[in-house]
């Protein structure tokens, strides 16, 4: 069995007709602490190194967001990886579709997008150091 290239779940993103109202619903009925930006980050600690902190983001997006790519895809999963450059290179060799814009870096880390075996857009994320 191939060693996992994914180190965890970075986020769950989904489309909503009214992201603000939906966030309010989740706050009211499930007690989710929705933040000003419209989503939340569930904090956790690494099982192998409990001193290492991380988080998994939950966030609704506008129904017409282009962030999930073209088509009617209603969700996108973000997977954490240790070395985005290595994972993208390996996937490229395996013939996996990789977004032509390549790896994007920001204060939140490095991101790349691929399509899975059914054409769903998937986000790969290498957190910034210490994240």
C-alpha positions as CSV (number, residue, x, y, z in Angstrom):
1,X,0.0,0.0,0.0
2,X,1.3,3.5,-0.9
3,X,2.3,5.8,1.9
4,X,-0.4,8.5,2.4
5,X,0.5,11.9,0.9
6,X,-2.2,13.5,2.9
7,X,-1.6,14.4,6.6
8,X,-5.1,15.4,7.5
9,X,-8.2,17.3,6.6
10,X,-7.6,21.0,6.1
11,X,-11.2,22.1,5.4
12,X,-14.6,21.4,4.2
13,X,-16.1,24.0,1.9
14,X,-19.6,24.0,0.4
15,X,-21.9,26.3,-1.6
16,X,-24.9,28.0,0.0
17,X,-27.6,30.2,-1.4
18,X,-27.1,32.5,1.5
19,X,-23.8,31.8,3.4
20,X,-24.5,34.3,6.1
21,X,-28.0,33.0,6.9
22,X,-26.7,29.4,6.8
23,X,-23.9,30.3,9.2
24,X,-26.5,31.9,11.5
25,X,-28.6,28.7,11.3
26,X,-25.6,26.5,12.3
27,X,-24.8,28.9,15.2
28,X,-28.4,28.8,16.5
29,X,-29.1,25.1,16.1
30,X,-25.8,23.4,16.4
31,X,-23.9,26.0,18.5
32,X,-21.1,26.4,16.0
33,X,-19.0,29.5,16.8
34,X,-19.2,31.1,13.4
35,X,-16.6,33.8,13.0
36,X,-16.9,37.2,11.3
37,X,-15.5,35.9,8.1
38,X,-18.4,33.4,7.9
39,X,-16.8,30.1,8.8
40,X,-14.9,28.6,11.7
41,X,-11.8,26.6,12.4
42,X,-12.0,23.5,14.6
43,X,-8.7,23.4,16.6
44,X,-7.0,20.1,17.2
45,X,-3.6,18.7,18.2
46,X,-1.5,16.2,16.3
47,X,-1.9,12.6,17.6
48,X,1.8,11.9,17.2
49,X,3.0,15.2,18.5
50,X,0.4,16.7,20.9
51,X,2.4,20.0,21.1
52,X,1.7,20.6,17.4
53,X,-1.6,22.4,16.9
54,X,-3.7,22.5,13.8
55,X,-7.2,23.3,12.6
56,X,-9.8,22.1,10.2
57,X,-11.8,24.9,8.5
58,X,-15.6,24.7,7.9
59,X,-16.9,27.4,5.5
60,X,-19.9,28.0,3.4
61,X,-19.3,29.9,0.1
62,X,-21.6,31.8,-2.2
63,X,-23.5,29.6,-4.6
64,X,-21.9,31.3,-7.6
65,X,-18.3,31.1,-6.3
66,X,-15.8,30.3,-9.0
67,X,-13.5,28.9,-6.3
68,X,-14.7,25.3,-6.8
69,X,-13.9,25.5,-10.5
70,X,-16.4,25.3,-13.4
71,X,-19.5,23.2,-13.2
72,X,-22.0,22.5,-10.5
73,X,-19.7,21.1,-7.9
74,X,-21.4,21.9,-4.5
75,X,-18.5,21.1,-2.2
76,X,-14.7,21.0,-2.1
77,X,-12.5,19.2,0.4
78,X,-9.1,20.6,1.4
79,X,-6.4,18.1,2.3
80,X,-3.3,19.0,4.3
81,X,0.0,17.8,2.9
82,X,3.6,18.1,4.3
83,X,5.3,19.0,1.0
84,X,3.0,20.4,-1.7
85,X,5.8,20.5,-4.2
86,X,6.6,16.8,-3.9
87,X,2.9,15.8,-3.9
88,X,2.1,17.9,-7.0
89,X,5.2,16.5,-8.8
90,X,4.2,12.9,-8.0
91,X,0.6,13.5,-9.1
92,X,1.8,15.1,-12.3
93,X,3.8,12.0,-13.1
94,X,0.7,9.9,-12.5
95,X,-1.3,11.9,-15.0
96,X,-3.6,13.6,-12.5
97,X,-5.1,16.9,-13.7
98,X,-3.5,19.8,-11.9
99,X,-4.8,23.4,-12.1
100,X,-2.6,25.2,-14.6
101,X,-2.0,28.1,-12.2
102,X,0.2,25.7,-10.2
103,X,1.1,26.3,-6.6
104,X,-0.1,29.5,-5.0
105,X,1.6,30.9,-1.9
106,X,0.0,33.2,0.7
107,X,0.2,34.0,4.4
108,X,-2.1,31.0,4.9
109,X,0.3,28.6,3.3
110,X,0.7,27.0,-0.2
111,X,-2.3,25.8,-2.3
112,X,-2.8,23.7,-5.4
113,X,-5.9,22.2,-7.0
114,X,-6.4,18.9,-8.7
115,X,-9.4,16.9,-9.9
116,X,-10.2,13.5,-8.5
117,X,-11.2,10.4,-10.5
118,X,-14.8,11.8,-11.0
119,X,-13.7,15.3,-11.9
120,X,-14.3,17.0,-8.5
121,X,-12.0,19.9,-7.7
122,X,-9.9,19.1,-4.7
123,X,-7.7,21.6,-2.8
124,X,-4.2,20.5,-1.5
125,X,-2.7,22.7,1.2
126,X,0.7,22.9,2.8
127,X,0.1,25.0,6.0
128,X,2.6,27.7,6.8
129,X,5.4,26.7,9.2
130,X,3.9,26.4,12.7
131,X,0.4,25.9,11.3
